[in-house]
Amino acid sequence: MAETAPLGPEGFAAATSVSRETLERLQVYADLLVKWQTSLNLVGPSTLGDLWRRHMLDSAQLLRFVPPDTRCLVDLGSGAGFPGLVLAIMGVKGVELVESDQKEAVFLREVSRETGAGVTVHACRIEKLEEKEADVVTARALAPLDRLVPMMSRFMGDNSIGLVPKGADVEAELARVSLVCHLSYTCHTSMTDPCSTILVINNVWS
């Protein structure tokens, strides 16, 4: 099977219909990531060649599940800022990034300043952050569902949703999480990889 050609900024714009201004802000983000990558190893080195697909579009595709009246989105284990920082640049209000690595938190604040994203960065462990009810909770490549869902549930109320990109092993993870708690959810095929899934969690209970 032939390899898919890397996605560039214009291909990203075509896939997401973002404005030119938003694309320019995301380009600033991408440039900063490449610059800081040499010292922080923010993303897997093998993914840099297709940054706009593997990270930008993979994050941006969650926007279609974010309610338009969202006023608080909590992104757990933000790392390099995916997906929370991308969603903030694309217009989601009240994005809060939770990242315990202090150097990565500095990077997130720098990108926020340079792009005008206006996010709040919590440089602490998830369990140290005061519980609150968010409209949306996101987490990407943070932990298996049986460990992740209890962390997310601290920030989810009756009307909250969780958005979790998962790979081909999502069914096995869902089987394991059923031993810990119960979920109401839907699965959607990822735009960036047909073997991957966007898990939309509508409710969590014991």
N, C-alpha and C positions, 0 to 999 in steps of 0.2 A: 504494500500500500504506500502510495506517495505521501511524503510528509506535507503537512499543511504549511503554507507560507506564513511567516510571522505577520501578525497584525500590527499596523502602524496607527498613528493618531487619526488619520483620515478614515481608515477602516473602522476604528472605534466610533468616530463621530457618525458614520453611516449606520452603524448597528444600534446606536443609542439615541440619535437625533439631538445630541447636546448642541448648545449654542457655540459659536466661535469663541466667545469670552470664557465659557466653561472649559472648553477644550484647551485654551491657552493656560488656564489655571492648572489643569491636570498635567499639562506639559511641564510647567514649573515643578510640580510634584515629582514627575518622572525624572526630571533632570537632577533634582536634589537627591532622590533615591539612588541613582547611579553614582553620584558624587560621594555619598556617605557609605555606600555599599562596601567600598574598599576597606573601611575601618570597622564597620559594625556588622557586616554580613547580614543585612536586613532580610534578604530573601535568598532562596536557593540560587547559587550562581548559574545553574543550568537554565533557569527561568528568565534570566535577564534578556536573552535574545528575543523573547516573545512577551515582553513585559506588558504590552497593551492588551493582550489576550489573557495571559495567565494571571494577572493581578488586577489591572484596571477594569476590563470587561467582566471578569469573574466577580468583582465587587459590585460594579454598576448594575448588573442584571438583577440585584436584589431590590432595586428601586421600585420595580413594578409591584412588589408586595408591600411596600411601606404605605400605610394609610396617609392620604393627603393632609389630614389634620394632625399629624404627628408633631408633638412638641418636645418629646424627650426620647432619644435613642441611646441606649447604653451598649457600647461595643466592648466585649470582654476579651482580654488578652490581645490587645490591638497590634502589638509588634510594630510592623512598618506602616500600619494605618489601614490595613485592609480587613473588612470592607468599610469601616466607619468613616475614615477620612475622605474616601472617594464619595460616599453618600453625602457627606457634609458639603463638599465642593459642588455637588450636583443639586444642592438646595434643601436637603433635609435639615430641619430645625432642631436645635437643642441636642446636638451630638456630644456624647461624653465618651472619651477613650480611656480605658483602664489598662495600664501597662506597668508592671512592676520593675522592669529593667530601666534603670535611671538614664542610661545613655539613649535608649530608644525613645524614652519619654522626651528627652531634649530634642531628638530628631522630629518627633511629632509636633512639638511646639514650634520648631523652626518652620516646618511645612505650613502649619496653621498661620503663622505670621506672614510668610511669603505669599501665600495664596488667598489670605483673607477669609479662611474657612470658619474662623470663630468657634472652634471646638473647645471643650473643656478637657484637659488632660489630668487624669488622676494617676500619679506616679506611686502606686501602691499595689499590694496584692488584692485580689478580688475579695477575699474574705475580710479584709480590713476596711473595705468601702462600706459606708452606712447603707443599709437596705433602703430601697426606694422603689416606687412603682413607675416603671417606664412604659411608654407606649409600645416600643419595639426594643428587643434585646437581640444582638447579633454576636456571633462568634465564628471565627474561621480558622481551621487547622489548630485548634486549641487543645482538645481532649476528646476521647471517645464519649459517646452519648451518656453512658452510665455514670460518668464523672461530670460531664458538662451540664446535663439538665438540672441536677441539684444546685449548681452554681447559678444558672440562669434563673431558676425559680425564685431566688431571693429578690429579683427585680421585676417579676411578672405578677400582675394582678388579673382580675377577671376579664379585663378587656385588652390585655397585652398580647402581643404575638412574638414568637421567637423565629429568627431566620438563621438557618445553619446550612452552609454548603457542605456536602459530604461526598465521598468518593464511592467506588463500586461496592464497598463493603457495608453500605448503609443498612441493608436488611439484617445482617449479623449484629450490627450495633443496636438496631431497634429491638432485636430479640433479647439482647443483654440488658437494655435499659428497662425492659418490662419486668425484670426481677427487682428493680429499685423503685420504680414509680410507673404511673400510667400517663400516656400522652394522647391528646387529640391532635392529629396532624394531617397534612397533605404533602405529597411528594411531587416535585416538578423537575423535569429534565433540564440540566444545565445548558445554557447557551454556548458554553466554551468547551464542553466535553460530554458527549452523549452517554458516557458511562457514569457520569456524576449526577448528583441530585441536589436540588434546593429543598430542604426540609422546612416547612412552615408549621410551627407549633402554635396551636390555638389555646391549649389548656394543659396544665400539669396538675396531677393530684396523686395522693398516696395510695 
